């Protein structure tokens, strides 16, 4: 079983990052080497859209710069900082910055 499925089964997610509509964007899990992000999108039945699974990490060394980008104290706990991004309505902006390559990610898997 994949790490994120294990985390779901064990209830180990530390945070659900929300979009501006309050819908889950990413599920975050703290790891020793940084924060792991995952998301699954299931296309509506009968649509021509594919299902999508996204899985990536942000290394601990990069997190302070991510927090500075959003005006968050770079010394804040990893999960608490991402919670500020989510609760301030900046989750979609964060997601776009990832897509645009403005926030470095590692171990990215899309399928």
N, C-alpha and C positions, 0 to 999 in steps of 0.2 A: 504494500500500500504506500502511496506517496506521503511525504512529510505533512503536507497540508491536510490531506484526508485524515491522517492520524491525529492532527491537531483538532480537527472538527470533532472526530469521534471522542477525543479526550477532553474537549472543551478548553483547549489551550490557547485559543485566540486571545490576544491581549487587547485588540481594538478592531472595530469595524469602521473604516473611513467611509463617510457618506458624501453623496453629491448634493447639489443645491436643492434637490427635491426630497432629500432624506432617504434616498435609495442607496443600498450598499454599493460602493465602488471597489474597495479592496478589503481583504481581511489581513490583518497584520499580526505577526508573531515575532516576539523578541528572540533573537539568537545571539550567541556569544560574539559572532563576527558582524552583527548588524541587525537589520530588520528584514524579515521575509514578507513579501506581499503576494497575494493570490486573489483571483477572481474568476468566476465562471459565469458565462452568459448563455442562456438557452434560448434559441430563436423560437419565435411563436410557431406553433404547429401549422403547417401548410404554407409557411413563408419560404422564400428561396434563400433566406439568410442562413449562414452556418452557425453552429454552436461555437463558442470560443472559450478557451481557458488560457489565462495569463498567470505567469508565475515568475517572480524575479526577486532580487535582493538589493538592498542599499547597504553598502559597507559602512561599518561604524565610523571609519575615518571621514566619510563623505557627509554624514548626518549633520554635523555642525554647520556646514555650508548650506545645506538644504534649509535648516532652521533660520539662518541669517537671511536667506532669500525671502522668507515670510515674516521677518521682524520678530522672530522668536529667540529667546535666550539660547545660545548654542550649547550651554551647559545643562539645559533641561533634560530630564530623563527622556530617552528615545520615544517611548510610547506616549508619554504626556505631550511631547512636542507635536507628534503627529495628530494627537487628539485636538490640539489647538487648531491645526490646519483644518481638520474635519469640521469642528464645531463652529469655526469662523466662516464657513461657507466657501472655503478655498480649495475644497477637494477636487473639483473639476479643473481648476487652474493647475493644481499639482499634477493631475493626470495628464493634462496637455503638455506640461513642462517635461514630463517623462517621455511622452510620445515624440516631442520635438527634440529630444536629446539634450535638454538643458540641465537635467538632473541625471548624473551617472548611475546606471544600474548594472548589476552583474547577474550571471546565471539566468538570463532571460529565456523563457520558454513560452511559445505561443502555439497552440494547436486547437 
